[in-house]
Amino acid sequence: MKIQVLFFGATADIAGQRRIELELPAASKAADIFEKLVSDHPPLAKHRLHFSVNQQYAAGDEILRDGDELAIFTAVSGG
């Protein structure tokens, strides 16, 4: 199966791109992909990261399906 991974803000700078496509085994969990992304881009580990699957915040136990969109971004603050 294939999923789209979107990087926003500082994560895009670290990854050097805004979007990638990953080929995954069926029934992959979001947490597995989180770990792979941090492994592939170690500077991500220095940030407090947030993830979403199909535009909903993700905890990591979500089972991904073909065509899903996983977004990775840093915490934002404002006033």
C-alpha positions as CSV (number, residue, x, y, z in Angstrom):
1,M,0.0,0.0,0.0
2,K,1.1,3.6,-0.5
3,I,0.6,6.6,1.8
4,Q,1.5,10.3,1.4
5,V,3.6,11.9,4.2
6,L,3.3,15.7,4.4
7,F,5.9,17.8,6.3
8,F,5.1,21.2,7.7
9,G,7.2,24.0,9.1
10,A,10.5,23.0,10.6
11,T,9.9,19.3,9.7
12,A,9.9,20.2,6.0
13,D,13.2,22.0,6.5
14,I,14.7,19.0,8.2
15,A,13.3,16.5,5.7
16,G,14.3,18.8,2.8
17,Q,10.9,18.3,1.2
18,R,7.2,18.9,1.8
19,R,5.8,15.6,0.6
20,I,6.9,12.0,0.1
21,E,5.2,8.8,-0.8
22,L,5.9,5.6,1.1
23,E,5.3,2.0,0.2
24,L,4.2,0.1,3.3
25,P,3.2,-3.4,4.3
26,A,-0.6,-3.8,4.8
27,A,-1.8,-3.1,8.4
28,S,1.1,-0.8,9.2
29,K,0.5,1.4,12.3
30,A,1.1,5.1,12.3
31,A,3.6,4.7,15.2
32,D,5.8,2.5,12.9
33,I,5.9,5.3,10.4
34,F,6.7,7.9,13.0
35,E,9.7,5.9,14.1
36,K,10.9,5.4,10.5
37,L,10.6,9.2,9.8
38,V,12.7,10.0,12.9
39,S,15.2,7.3,12.0
40,D,15.5,8.7,8.5
41,H,15.7,12.3,9.7
42,P,17.4,12.2,13.2
43,P,17.1,16.0,13.8
44,L,13.4,15.5,14.0
45,A,14.0,13.9,17.4
46,K,15.0,17.3,18.8
47,H,11.4,18.6,18.3
48,R,8.2,18.0,20.0
49,L,6.3,16.4,17.1
50,H,2.6,16.1,16.3
51,F,1.1,13.8,13.7
52,S,-2.2,13.5,12.0
53,V,-3.7,10.8,9.9
54,N,-6.2,12.1,7.3
55,Q,-6.3,15.4,9.1
56,Q,-7.1,14.0,12.5
57,Y,-4.6,14.1,15.3
58,A,-2.9,10.7,15.6
59,A,-1.7,8.8,18.7
60,G,0.2,6.1,16.8
61,D,-2.1,3.1,17.2
62,E,-4.0,4.0,14.0
63,I,-3.9,1.3,11.3
64,L,-3.0,3.0,8.0
65,R,-4.8,2.1,4.7
66,D,-3.8,2.6,1.1
67,G,-4.1,6.2,0.1
68,D,-4.0,7.6,3.7
69,E,-2.3,10.9,4.4
70,L,0.1,11.3,7.4
71,A,1.2,14.8,8.3
72,I,4.1,15.6,10.6
73,F,4.5,19.0,12.2
74,T,6.0,20.7,15.3
75,A,4.0,22.2,18.1
76,V,2.8,25.7,17.4
77,S,2.1,28.5,19.8
78,G,0.5,31.9,19.6
79,G,-1.4,34.4,21.4
